Amino acid sequence: MDERLSKKINAELENIDEVFKEIPPYEKLPYLSTLELAGAAALLHNFYNGIENILKQIFISENIEIPEGKSSHKELIENAVKNQIISEELKNTLGEYLAFRHFFSHAYAFDLYTDKMEPLVQNSKEVYLNFKKEISKYL
């Protein structure tokens, strides 16, 4: 086990844990102001970015090339499956968060809709637990 990798992953996991302390429950999303909803969306975006950061650290440790370019985020997840870091099932679930990441990066705050965010927020902790289980061999 690479102790430096483990430390980097644990630092990212701690950041994601902080995200979960701040993100509102999915049931409250419809009652948030535009500003509050934008904050919740940023936290959801942070959650996914943390997962990508962990995958990149694993890629570096395993001497796997980190994709670049327009489709780099999608390729990162696909290559994580090809290199048996995560499962195909988890890749499919993370695809929903990847799509949200892309939308959030290019949208205005008033384009956020609670009905699109609610299932992502609701399922995020379970996705996170599954992700942690699948990458546990690197800790």
N, C-alpha and C positions, 0 to 999 in steps of 0.2 A: 504494500500500500504506500502511495506517495503522500507523505505527511503534509507537504505544501499544498497539494491539491485538496486534501481533506480540509485544511484550514480555510482555503479560498471558498470551497463549497459551503462550509459551515457559516462563513461570514455572509454569503448570499442568502442562506436559509434564515439567518437571524434577521436580515432585512425584510425578507418575505413575511416572517412572523410579525414584524412591526406593521407591515401593510395590513395584515389581518386584524390587528388591534384597532385600526383606524377605519377600515371600510365598513360602511353601514350595512345592517342586515338587508337582504333583498326586499323584504316586505316594506321597508321604509322608503325605497327608491322613488315610488310615485309621489311622495309627499315632499321631496326635496326641491329646493329652488334650483334654477339653472346653474348657479354658481356651485351649489353643493353637489349637484349631479355631475358637474364637470370634475369636481374634486374626487368623487367616487370613481369616475371613469379613469382619472389619472392613476388612482391606486390600483385599479384593475389592470391598467397598462403596465404599472410597475411590477405587479405580480408576474405577468408574462415575461417581461424583460429580465426579471430575476432568473426565471427558468432558462431563458436563452443564455444568460451570462454563465450559468452553471454548465450548460452543454458546451459552451465555448471553452471553458476551463478544462473540461474533460477531453475535448478535441485536442487542445494544446498538449495535455499530458500524454495522450495516446498517439501523438504525431499524426493527427487527422487534419487535413486541410480545412480551414474555416471558409465557407463559401463567401463570395463577394458579389456585388452587383444587385440588379433589380429584384431578383428572386432569391436572394441570399437567406432570408428568414425562412422561407418555405424549404429551401434546400438543406438548411441546418437541421430542421426536424426530420426530413427524409433521410439524411445521412446518419442521424442518430439511430434510426431504425436499422439502416443497412449495417451499421457497426455494432448492433446489438446492445446499444446503450439504453434505449427505451423500446417498448413494444409497439406494434402496429396499432393496437387499440388505443394506447395512450397518445400516439401521434394523431389519430383521428380526433380525439377529444381536444388536444392542444390546438388543432386546426381551427376550432371555433374561437379560441383566444387569439390566435394569429390573425384571423380575419378581423377581430375587434381591434387589435393593435394597429392594423393597417387603416381601418376606418377612423380610429381615434386620431391617428397622426395626420390625417388629411381633412378632418371635419371641423366644423365650428361647434362650439358648445351647445348652441340652440338646435343642433341636428341630432343630439343624443336623445334616445328614446328608452324609457324605463323598461318597456316590454322586451327590448333586445338585450338589455343589460341584466335583467332579473335572473334568467337562468344561468348566466355566466357567474354572477355573484353567488347564487345559491349553490352551484356545483364546485366552486373554486377550491374550497377546503378539501373536498374529496379528491379532486384532481391533484392537488398539492400533496396529499398523503400518498396517492398512487405514484406520483413522480418520485417522492422521497424513497419509497420502497424500491422502485426500479433502479435508482442510482445509488442505493445503499452500499454496493460493493466498492464505491469510490470514497467512502467515508472512513 
